[in-house]
Amino acid sequence: MNLTKSSNPVFGRTVFDRIQTGSRAESMTIEGTVNKTGLMLLIVIFAAIFTWRKFFAAFDYSTPETAFSAVSVWLIAGGIGGFVTALITVFSPRRANITAPVYAVFEGLFLGGISAFFESMYPGLVMRAVALTFGVFFILLMLYRSGKIRATGKFRMGIMAATGGIALIYFVSFIAGMFGANLNFLYGSGTLGIGFSLVVVVIAALNLILDFDFIERGAASGAPKYMEWYGAFGLMVTLIWLYLEILRLLAKLANNRD
């Protein structure tokens, strides 16, 4: 199996082409990557609390839409800032020790506002989404560690194709929206919309297997120490994607019941 193959764009083929293996004393370890992932998660949570509180402070005196506009600047800054720092990290893994924590701050600001808006519409939804995200994460981690799910060549190619297809659908939807077209099957709460979201959640979850495989093989091959930050960054990208898709799916299901 080729270590450099992953459907997560963060873990692309060129990553290991741009790095040099360091000494074993300074090499990437699974424990170090786990610690850095935990640190990034804490940063995301604290940043999210900031926009969460701002939203609900405004929500006490207004509608969800008005409260959302009160944090829109922070959401835009978080979304754009997260995208830019993600690109910098992908193209310069050596800087991941700086850009990965900055990415976590921006994504936290974005997630806090988005989560608060969904929570105001469907009370209790966010905690269910968080619980499901971590539940899926730990289940897949246990399955991977037990060897019941492995990142084989066919598995990897299938997830890569599915992830690319989803990205293409979202891109087409974005372009279509600019011209006034409305792709209801993506955002509606009907059977087709729920089914699509469920498929996306499954694909996002299976990307975790490829991320686990990348981190494990990176540590085994003696990748440089800074790749711990890069591995943590890549795992956070998938976790954030998975959380957002689960949040969207739960919102569709709640709306469908109303």
N, C-alpha and C positions, 0 to 999 in steps of 0.2 A: 504494500500500500504506500502511496505517496503522501508524505506528511503535508505537503503544501497544497493538497486538494481539499477544498471545503466550499460549501455553498454560501457560507457567510463571506461577504465581500471583504471583511476585515482580515480574514484568514486566506487570502488569495495566494496564487502560485508564486507571485513575485516577492512575497515577504521574505522567504528564506534565501532568495537570490540576492537580497540587499543587506544581509547581515553576515557576520563572521562568528563562528563558534568560539567562545571564550574558554578560559581554563575552568576545570570542574569546580573550583572554589567559587567561581563567579558565574556559575551556570544557572539557568532557569530551573526552578523546582516546582512541583505541584503544590507543596505547602505554601511557598512564597506567593504563587498565583492565587491560591485560595485566600490568603491574608489580604492581598491587594484587592481582590474582588469584594471582600467584606468591607474594606475601607471605602471603596467606591460606592457601595450600596448605602453606607451610612451617610456619605456626602449627598447622594441623591435624596435620601429621606429628609435630611435637614434642610436642603434647598427647597424640597417640595412643601415642607411645612410653612415656609415663608409665603409662597403664593396661595397655599390653601387658606391660611389665616387671613390674608388680604381679601380673598374672595368672600369668605363668610362674614368678614367685617362689613363689606359692602352689601352682602346679601341680606343682612339684618334689616336693611332699610330700603330694599329694592327687589326687583325681580331677578331670576337667574341670568337673564340676558344682560341686564344692566350691570350686575355684579361681574359677569364675564368680561364686559368691556372695561371694567375697573382694573383687571389684571392682564388685559390684552397686550399691553406693552411688554410685560414680563414674559408672556407666552411667546411673543414674536422674537424677543431677544433670546429666549431659551431655545426656540426652534432653530433660528438662524445660527446662533452661537454653537449649538450642538452639532449642526451639520458641518460648519466650517472646521471646528476642532476635530471632528471625526475624519474629515478629509486630510487634515494635517497629520493626524496620527497614522492613517493608512499609508500615506506617502512617505512618512518619516517615523518609522517605529522607534528609533532611538530617542525620540522626544516624548515617548509615551508616558514617562514618569512625570512629565509636566502637563501634557495635553489630556491624558486620561482623567485625572482629577478635575480639570477644567471642564471637560465634557460632562462629567457627572454633575457638576454644579448647574450647567445650562440645562441638561435634561431634567434635573430635579425641579427647576423653575417651571419648565414646560409641563411636566407630569402633575405637579401640584395644582396648577390652574385647571388643567383638563379634568383631573380626578375630582376636584371640588365641584365643577360644573355638573358632572354626571351624578355626584352624590346629592346635589341639590334637587335634581330631577327624580332620582331613584334612591332614596335613603337606604343605606346598608350595602349598596352595590359595590363600592370601592373595596370594602373589607373582604367581600366574597371574591372579588377579582384578585386581590393580593393573596388570599389564601389559596385559591386555585393555581395561581402562577407558581408559588413556592411548592405547592403540592405536586404539580406536574414536574417541576425541576428536580425534586428529591426522588420521585418515583423513577424518572428516567436516569438519574444518576445511579440509583441502586441497580437498575436493570443493566446499565452499562458496566458497572463495576462487577456484577455477577457474570458478565459475559453473555447474557441472554439477548442483548442487542449490540451488534458491532457495526462499525462504519466500513462495511465492505465496499468494493468498487461499485457494484450495482446499486447498493443503497445510496452511496454518495452521489452517483450520477442522477438517480431519481429525485433526490432532494434538491440537487442543483437545478434540475430542469423545472421542478415545481416552484421553487423560489423565484427563479427567473420569470416564470409565467405570471406569478402573482405580481411581481414588480412591474411587468409589462401592462397588466390589467389596470393597476393603480395609475400608471403613467398615462395610459389612454384615457382613463376616467378624468384625470386632472386636465388634460388637453381638451377633452370634450366639454368639461365644465366651463372652460374659458369661452366657449362658443355657445353656451346656453343649453347644452345637452344635459340630460339628467339620467344617469344610469341607476335606476331604482334598485336593480338587483344587488348592487353593492351596499347601498345604505338603507334600503327598506327593511321593515320588520316582518315581511312576508316569509313564506317557506323558502323561496329561492335565496333571499337575502341572508336568512339564518343559516341555510345550508352552506352558502359561500363562506360566511364568517367561520363556521365550524371547520371547514377544510383548511382555511388559512391558519387557524389556531393549531391544527394538527401539524401542518408543515412547519410553522414557527417552532413548535415543541420539538420536532424531530431534528431541527437544526442544532439543538443542544447536544445531541449525540455526536455530531461532527465537531462541535466546539470542544467537548470532552476529549475526543480523539486527538485533536490538534494539540491541546495543552499537554496531554499525556506523552505524545510522541515528541513534542518540543523539549520537554524535560528529559526524556530518555536520550535524545540526540545531543544534549549538552548545549542547547541554544543559550545565547547571552542572557545575563541577568535581567537586562531591561525588557526582555520579552515576557517577563512575568506581568509587567504593567500592560503590555500589549495583549497578552492572553486574557487578562482581567477585563480589559476594554472590550475585546471581542465578545466575551461572554455576557457583559452588560448590555451590549447592543442587542443581542438575541433576547435576553430577559425583558428588556424594555419593550421590544417589539411584541413579544408574547403577552405581556401584561396589557398593552394597548388593545391587542386583538381580542383578548378575553373580556376586557372592559366593554368593547364594542358589541361582542356577542351577547353578553349578559344584558346590556341595554336593549338590544333588539328583542330578546326573550321577554324582558319586563314590559316593553312597549306592546308586544304581541298579546300579552295577557290582559292589557287594559281595554 
